[in-house]
Amino acid sequence: MGVVYRAIDRRLGREVALKVTRQSHGEVPARHPEVARARLRLEARAMAGLSHPNVVPLFAIESVGSNLVIAMEYVPGETLAQWLASPRTWQETLAALCEVGKGLAAAHAAGVVHRDVKPHNVLVGEDGRVRVTDFGLAALLDQPVPVTLEHNAPEHEDIEGSLTQTGMSVGTPAYMALEQHTGGPVDARTDQFGFCATLYEALFGVRPFIGTSALELACAKRKLKLASPVRGAEVPVRLRRAVVRGLAPRPDDRYASMEALLTALRTAASRKSGRSRAAVAVGFVVSLGLAFAMAPAAASQGEPTPLGRAASGTVALRVPGVLTKVATLSERGHSDRAQALLDDAYFAALAERRFVDAARAAEILARLHEHAQDEGAAQRWRRHASAARARLYAD
């Protein structure tokens, strides 16, 4: 978007950050610089009315020649990406990201969508306060859906109308929601995706979706093909599920608002099962037993069974690997790790179009949650199982 300078506001005697925007940006043809400038003015006007401790405040916006200069609070400190380079517990990481979520929720309430939430757009001040910055790519919630501005647009095109036609592909691809790849409607749930992508990376040491191009990233997001964690084994399974829901391809499958997501994250982090680890472990074993009991019926229908190989040679749930490990972990009281293993098996099976395996994993998870008396989660996993079976028959 431009260059940021550290400067002195002589009138008020304070340090500020001056963001000097480029005359033209890759998303707008050079012969339409007035479109970009007018769009930034609208966004800056919305941000100027926002005051929140977790948002970098905007002080002023002025024209200098053909450029715009935006004056913001100068925050001594480091980016979230730099802050995460040092070892952090998952509790510290979640606390910092929840502050980010508060700032985004405040922006949404003011009618502003960030559209480029990522670690480098979050500052951790020397005072320890976390702030969201760089709303330069934001779009007002009440603006129509953005589409690509063609380079051969008529010279007489109306500027106000053009403001709604710029920047279909704004945002950093790794953290962009699927609707940003396809030019779909952008709203607060789009920021929710970027937030959860940032949180996933912070907790598990890897970005949730990996690809060598924007197309590969979009495909991985559409299939919800998550990258395997490289750390974070101690992160509660419920917390991981809450984060994954925020990464759903369809905005309607994410949380209704940033506030709802933050509530789910805090609940998942603090919730303690009313049953002992031993009881949960028994639930795992019983669930597995029920799954094993289904094997003969499944085999009679020509499907891979939970144990052993089907006639086709396909290994259901890669057994004995997965189910054996799940049983071992549950018997040792590591229920969270066992659930995570089943979660991974489910998503891996979906990504590889092994829908029978995906349905089986979802069924086991549903039974597990039934034994844990978490009926909401049990119903959710039953829906996943039904969806996986439907995909099998559709193909």
N, C-alpha and C positions, 0 to 999 in steps of 0.2 A: 504493500500500500504506500510506502514512502520511507522516509528517514525520521528517526526520533532523536532529538537533541536534549541535553540537559542545559537548562537556562535559568536566568534570574528574572523574576517579575519585579522590576524596579519600583513600581507603584506600591506594591504591598510588601516588598522585601522578603520574598519567599522563592525557594527553588521550585521550578516546574519542569515538566517534560513537554517539549514541543514536537508534535507530530506534523511533519510537512508532507502532505500528500503529493504524489506524482501527478503531473498534468493529465496523464492517461494511464489506464491500468489494463492489463491483459483482457479483462472481461468487457471493456468498453472500447470501441474504435477510437483512434486518435482524433478523428474529426468531430467527435461528440464529447469533448472534455466538459462542456457545460452540463451534460447529463450527469456525469459522475459527481461534479461539484454540487449540483442542486440536491442530488440524492444524499450526499454526505451532510449537507446542511440540515435536511429533514431529520436524519438520524441523530445528529449532534443536538438538535433542538429537543428531541425526546430524551436523550441522555442527560441533558442539562437539568432536567426536572427531577432526576433521580438522585437521592442521597441515601447511601447505605454503607455501613462500615466494611462490607465485603465487595465493594465495587469501587474502582478507581474513579474519583469524581472528575467531571469535565468542567473547566473553568471558563473557557472562551473559544470562539471560532472566528477566524478572520481571513480575509482574502489578501494574498501577497502576490501581486502580478497575476499569473495564470494558475497559481497554486492556492491551496487552502492550508491554513496553519491552525491546528487544534492544540489548545493548552490544557494539560491534564496535571493531576497531582504527581509529583516526583516521589517515587517509592524506593528508598534505599533498601536493598536486599537481594533476592535472587528469584529466578523463576521456579515454578513447581518442579520442572524437569531437573534443575540443579539441586533442589532440596531433596528430591527422591534419590539422588545419586549416593547419598549417605544412608546407611542402614536404618530402617524405620520399622517399628512394629506395625502390624495390621491395624491396631487400635489407633496409633498416631496417624497413620495414613488416612483412615476413615474419618477421623476428626477433622483433618485438614480439608478433605474433599467435601465434607458436609458444609464447611464454611463457604466453599465455592458454590455449592448448591443453594445456599441462602442468598448469595449475591445474584445468581441467575434467577431465582424465584422473584426477587425484588425487581429485576429488569423486566421480567415477564409481566408483572403487575403494572409496570409503567408502559407496557405495550411494545417492548423491544425484544427481539430475538437476536442472540449473539451470532449464531451460525458458524462459529469457528472456535468452539470450545476445545482446548488442547492444553497440555502441560506448559507450553511456552507462552500461553496467553493468561497464565495465572501467576501472580507475584506473591512471594512470601516475604514480608517486610522484616527488617531487623528487629522490629517490635513483636514479631511472631504472628502478626495479623495477616490473614490470607485475603487477597483481593483479586477480582476478575478484572482484566483490562482488555484493551483493544476491541472495542465494539465497532470498529471501522467497517466490518463486514455485516453489521446487524441490519435487520429489516423490520420495519414497523409491522406489528401484528395485523393491523387493519389494511395493509396494502394487498392488492391482488397477487396471485401466484406469479413469481418471477419466471420468465422464459428467456431464451437466448436472444440477444439483440443482433440481428443480422448486419453484416458489414455493408450490405448494399441498401440499408434503410434510407428512405427518402430524406432529402436535406431539410424539408419543411416539417419533419416529424415533431410533434408536440413534446416539449421537455418533460412536463408533468407525467404524460403517458409513458414516456420512455423510462421513467424512474422505476416502473414496475416490470421492465423487460430486461434488466441487467443482472448479470451475475448468477446464471443458473448453476455454475460449477464453483461458486465461491466456497471457501473452506478447505482445510487440509484433507486430502482424500482418506487417509488412514482413520480419521476421526469423524468423517462425514456420514450422515445418515443415508440410508438407501434412497430416500426421496430426493436428496440433493444430487445424487448421481443421475437420477431420471428426470429431474426438473419438476417433481411433484410439489404439492402444497407444503410450505415450510411454516412451522409454528413452534410453540414452546416445547413440544415433544421432540423436535429436531435437536434442540439443545440437550435434552435428556439423553439422547443417544451419544452425543459427544462427551457429555459428562460421564456416562457409564463406560465408554471406551477408555477415557482417561483413568477412571477408577480401576477398571480391570487391569490396565497396564501397571498402575501403581501397586496393586495388591499381588499380582501374579508374575510381574517381571517381563511381560510380553504383551504386545498389542493384541487385541482380541481377534483381529482379522489380518491376514498376511497375504500379500500379492505383489507381483512384479509390475503391475499396471493398475490403473483405476478400474479397468474392466474386470480384472481378476478379483480386486477388492470388492467390487459390486456383487460379483457372483458369490463370493464367500459370505457376504452379508445377507444376500437373499436366501442362501441355504443355511444360514446361522452356523457356518462352519468355523468353530472357535479354535484358536491356536491353543495348544496344550500349555498349561502353566509351567513355568520354570522355577517357581517358588510359591510360597503361600499355602503350604499344606495345612497350616494351623488355622487358616481362615475358615470360619463356620460355613457349613454347606448352605444354610439358609441365606447367608449374606451373598454367597456366590450366585444363588438363584435369583436374588433380588437384582443383582447387577446384570445378569443375563437377560432378565425380562426387559430392562431398559435398552437392550441391544436388539430387541425384536425387529424384524424387517418391516412389519406393518406398524405404523404409529398407533393404531387403535389397540395393539397388543401390549403397548408400553403402559406406563402409569398415566393416570389422568392429568397429573400436574407434577411439577418439581417438588412441591410440598408433600404429595403422596409418596413419591419416591424416597424422599428423605425420611419420612416416617417408617417406611418399610425397611430401610437400611438400619435405622436405629433399633427397630424391633428385632430384626434378624441378628444384630450384633449382641443384644442384651438378653434375648429370650433364652430361658433355661427350661429344658424339658422337665415336666413334673414326674417323670419316671426315671429310674436309675439306669445307668449304662447297661447293667446286666439285663434289665427288662427290655431295653431297646435291642440289645444283642439277640435276645430270644425272638423278638419281632423279626429281625433279619433272618434268623434260621427258619422260623415258621414260613416267612414269605418265600424263601428259597424252596422250602419243602413243597409249598403250593405250586410253585413254578415247575418243579420237577414232576409233580403229579400230572401236569398238563402235557408232558412230553408224549405219552402214547397217543393221545387224541390228535396232537399237532402232527405227529409222524404219519398218522393215518390219512391226513389231508395232504401229505406230500411236503409239509413245511419242515425246516430244520428244527430239531428238538433242542431244548435247553442244554442237554448233555450229549456229548458225542457229536458225530458227523452225520449229516443227512446224506442221502444217496448221491446228491449232486456234488458232495465234497465240501460244501459250505460249512463253516464252523459257527454255530449259533452263539452269539455273544463271545466268540473266541474262547469258548470253554475248552478245557478246564481252567484256562487262565483267569478270566474275569470272575466267574461265580466262585471258584475256589478261593480267590483272594478276598472276595466279599465275605464269604463264610468265615475265613480266618480272622479278618479284621473285626467282624461283628462279635465273634467269640472272645476276642481280646478286649472288647469294650471300645474299639475305635469306630463308633458308628458314623461319625462325620466323614471320616476318610472312606468308609465303605460306601456311603451315599455319593460322595464325590466320584468314586470309581464307577458307580452305576450311571451317574450323570454323564461322565465322559464316554461311557460305552454307548449311551443313548445317542448323544450328538455325533459321535464317530460313525455309528451305524446309519444315521440320517444322511450324513455327508457322503457316505459310500453307497447310498441307496440300498442298504440292507434293511428293508422295512420290517421284515419279520423280527430281526434282532432288536430293532428299535422298539417295536411294540412289546417284545418280551421284557426288555429293560424297563420300559415305562410301567408295565404291569407289576413288576417286582417292586418298583418304587412306590406304586400306589398301595400295594399291600403293606409295605413297610410303614407308610404314613398312617394307614388304618390302625395298625398296632400301636403307633405312637400317639393315636387319638388326634391326629391333625387331619380332619376330614377335608378341609379346604385344599390342602396339598394333595390329598389322595384323589379328590375329584379332578384336580388339574392334570395329574399324571394319567388318570383314566382317559381323559380327553386326548392326551398325547398318544396313548396307546391306540385309541380309535382312529386318530388321524393317520398314524403310521400304517395301520391296516388298510385304511381307505386308499392311501398312496400305493400300497402293494396291488390292490385290485384295479386301481386306475391304470397302472402300468401294464 
